[in-house]
């Protein structure tokens, strides 16, 4: 009963204010508090589209997040990235919710490197479905960039819904601006921090740390303000397979868990 009431409220808020759940995915990013605007890994399609060009090999990935305190409010994403001679392209799927209320997104992105900067864009087909309010959909474009200033310092930024798309004549999708800073003082240590500003909501600050224990074993932690949340994560890589896990401890909806896996394909040598 509680879940039905909550989902009904979510559906009402969506169709009145067009607020969406976060599509940032990947247990590596989650373990670092989603301070992901400067991360350059295979799941950047769901974070900063400008960093897609950093993906070194063709790869496929899957992530799943579960919230024990709110059954049915789980998030799932899957996709793949393919490097080409012109840049790197990616296609991804995202889903949140269940039969009472759900959000589905199909995203296609492309990024290319220009000097020390990587620029990219992503096109999203977004569908909202509520048992009480029906189905609505929209198309929105995100744009982002990542600049590698030195081997230790990077700066990333992106905008969500650059096109200011609507799901009806007076219902805009969220417009968000995100800017972040990354610092890697050594091969084992990486720090990232960022600020997100939704046009209609107060700014959110996120920060995270990743430490490499032994070449391909990682520990992570992160922190968010407004809303407050703490994050912890682990990761490991074995040849072409990467596996990550993260836990989020929040003051509002309690604990959530996320696991993700990435598989890299071998490069095809030209004869």
C-alpha positions in Angstrom: 0.0 0.0 0.0 2.8 2.4 0.9 4.5 1.7 -2.4 1.3 2.4 -4.3 0.9 5.8 -2.6 4.5 6.7 -3.1 4.4 5.8 -6.8 1.2 7.7 -7.2 2.9 10.8 -5.8 5.9 10.2 -8.1 3.6 10.0 -11.1 1.8 13.2 -10.0 5.1 15.1 -9.5 6.3 13.9 -12.9 3.4 15.0 -15.0 3.1 18.3 -13.1 6.8 19.2 -12.8 8.5 16.7 -15.2 11.1 15.6 -12.7 13.1 12.4 -13.6 15.2 10.0 -11.6 18.9 10.1 -12.1 20.3 8.2 -15.1 23.9 8.2 -13.8 24.9 4.6 -13.7 27.9 2.3 -13.2 29.1 0.9 -9.8 32.5 2.6 -10.3 30.8 6.0 -10.5 28.4 5.1 -7.6 31.3 4.1 -5.4 32.7 7.6 -5.9 29.5 9.3 -5.0 28.6 9.8 -8.7 31.2 12.5 -9.0 31.5 11.2 -12.6 31.9 14.2 -14.9 35.6 13.5 -15.1 35.5 9.7 -15.2 36.5 8.1 -18.5 35.3 4.5 -18.5 33.1 2.3 -20.6 29.8 3.6 -18.9 30.3 7.3 -19.6 27.3 7.3 -21.9 25.2 7.5 -18.7 27.4 10.2 -17.2 29.4 12.7 -19.3 28.8 12.1 -23.1 31.9 14.1 -23.9 34.1 11.4 -22.5 32.8 8.6 -24.7 35.9 9.0 -26.9 38.1 7.8 -24.0 36.7 4.2 -24.4 39.7 2.3 -25.8 38.0 -0.8 -27.1 34.7 -2.1 -28.2 32.8 -3.1 -25.1 29.5 -4.0 -23.6 28.2 -3.4 -20.1 25.3 -3.9 -17.7 24.4 -2.4 -14.4 21.7 -3.0 -11.9 20.7 -1.1 -8.8 18.3 -2.3 -6.1 16.7 -0.4 -3.2 15.6 -2.9 -0.4 13.6 -0.1 1.4 11.6 0.7 -1.8 10.7 -2.5 -3.8 10.1 -1.7 -7.4 12.2 1.5 -7.5 15.2 -0.3 -9.1 17.3 1.0 -11.9 18.8 -1.0 -14.8 21.1 0.0 -17.7 22.9 -1.8 -20.5 24.7 -0.8 -23.6 27.8 -0.9 -25.8 30.5 1.4 -27.2 32.4 1.1 -30.5 35.5 3.1 -31.4 35.7 4.1 -35.1 38.2 6.1 -37.2 36.1 9.2 -36.6 35.5 8.9 -32.9 33.6 6.6 -30.5 29.9 5.9 -30.6 27.6 4.2 -28.0 24.1 3.0 -27.5 22.4 2.4 -24.2 19.1 1.4 -22.5 17.9 2.6 -19.1 14.9 1.6 -17.0 13.5 2.7 -13.7 10.4 1.4 -11.8 7.8 -1.3 -12.3 4.3 -1.7 -13.6 2.9 1.1 -11.4 5.4 3.7 -12.6 8.4 3.5 -14.9 10.8 5.5 -16.9 12.5 4.1 -20.1 15.3 5.7 -22.0 17.1 4.8 -25.3 20.3 6.8 -25.7 22.7 7.1 -28.6 25.9 9.1 -28.3 29.1 10.1 -30.1 32.3 11.7 -29.0 35.5 12.8 -30.7 38.9 14.2 -29.5 40.0 17.7 -30.5 43.5 18.4 -29.1 43.4 18.1 -25.3 39.6 18.2 -25.3 37.0 15.5 -25.9 33.5 16.7 -27.0 30.4 14.6 -27.4 26.6 14.6 -27.6 23.8 12.2 -26.7 20.3 11.9 -28.0 17.7 10.5 -25.6 14.3 9.1 -26.3 12.5 9.2 -23.0 9.2 7.6 -22.1 7.3 8.0 -18.8 4.6 5.6 -17.9 2.2 5.7 -14.9 -0.7 3.4 -14.2 -2.8 6.4 -13.2 -1.6 9.1 -15.7 -0.9 7.1 -18.9 2.2 7.5 -21.1 4.2 10.5 -22.2 7.5 10.7 -24.2 10.0 13.2 -25.4 13.4 13.5 -27.2 16.2 15.4 -25.5 19.9 16.1 -26.3 22.8 16.2 -23.8 26.1 17.8 -24.6 29.4 17.5 -22.7 33.2 17.8 -22.7 36.3 16.5 -20.9 39.6 18.4 -21.0 42.9 16.7 -19.9 44.9 19.7 -18.8 47.8 17.7 -17.6 48.4 14.0 -16.9 47.2 14.7 -13.3 44.5 17.3 -13.8 41.2 17.0 -15.8 38.1 19.1 -16.1 34.7 17.9 -17.2 31.3 19.5 -17.8 28.0 18.6 -19.4 24.4 19.8 -19.8 21.4 17.6 -19.6 18.5 18.5 -21.9 20.3 21.2 -23.9 17.2 21.4 -26.1 14.9 22.2 -23.2 12.5 19.6 -24.4 9.0 19.2 -23.1 6.6 16.3 -22.5 3.6 18.6 -23.0 3.0 22.2 -23.9 3.9 23.4 -20.4 5.9 20.6 -18.9 9.6 20.8 -19.4 12.1 18.0 -18.8 14.8 18.8 -16.2 17.7 21.0 -17.4 20.9 20.4 -15.4 24.4 21.8 -15.6 27.3 19.7 -14.2 30.9 20.8 -13.8 33.7 18.8 -12.2 37.4 18.6 -11.5 39.7 15.5 -11.3 43.1 15.1 -9.7 45.4 12.1 -10.0 48.5 12.8 -7.8 49.8 9.2 -8.3 49.0 6.0 -10.3 47.2 4.6 -7.3 45.1 7.6 -6.2 42.3 9.6 -8.0 40.1 12.3 -6.6 37.0 13.8 -8.3 34.6 16.5 -7.3 31.7 18.2 -9.0 28.7 20.5 -8.7 25.3 19.9 -10.3 22.7 22.7 -10.7 19.2 21.9 -11.7 17.4 25.1 -12.9 14.6 24.5 -10.4 16.5 22.9 -7.5 19.4 23.9 -5.2 22.9 22.9 -6.3 24.2 19.5 -5.3 27.9 18.8 -4.4 29.5 15.4 -5.0 33.0 14.1 -4.3 34.7 10.8 -4.6 38.0 9.0 -4.2 39.4 5.9 -5.9 42.5 4.0 -4.6 44.2 1.2 -6.5 45.3 -1.5 -4.1 47.2 -3.7 -6.5 47.1 -2.9 -10.2 43.6 -4.2 -10.9 41.8 -4.1 -7.5 40.1 -0.9 -6.4 38.4 0.6 -3.3 36.3 3.7 -3.5 34.3 6.1 -1.4 32.2 9.2 -1.9 30.0 11.8 -0.4 27.1 14.0 -1.4 25.5 17.1 0.0 21.9 18.2 -0.7 20.8 15.5 -0.4 23.3 14.0 2.0 24.6 10.5 1.2 27.7 8.4 1.7 29.1 5.8 -0.8 31.5 2.9 -0.7 32.6 0.6 -3.5 35.0 -2.2 -4.7 36.2 -3.1 -8.1 38.3 -5.7 -9.9 39.5 -6.4 -13.4 40.6 -9.7 -14.9 41.8 -9.5 -18.4 38.8 -8.2 -20.4 36.2 -8.3 -17.6 35.6 -5.6 -15.1 33.3 -6.1 -12.1 32.3 -3.4 -9.6 30.0 -3.1 -6.6 28.8 0.0 -4.7 26.6 0.8 -1.7 24.8 4.1 -1.0 23.8 5.1 2.5 21.3 8.0 2.3 19.3 9.9 4.9 16.1 9.7 2.8 15.5 6.4 1.1 18.0 4.3 3.1 20.5 1.9 1.5 20.8 1.0 -2.2 23.2 -1.5 -3.8 24.5 -1.4 -7.4 26.6 -3.9 -9.3 28.0 -3.5 -12.8 30.0 -5.6 -15.3 32.0 -4.5 -18.3 33.4 -6.8 -21.0 36.0 -5.5 -23.5 36.3 -7.2 -26.9 39.7 -7.8 -28.5 40.8 -5.4 -31.1 40.4 -6.7 -34.7 43.8 -6.6 -36.4 43.8 -5.5 -40.1 45.4 -7.9 -42.5 
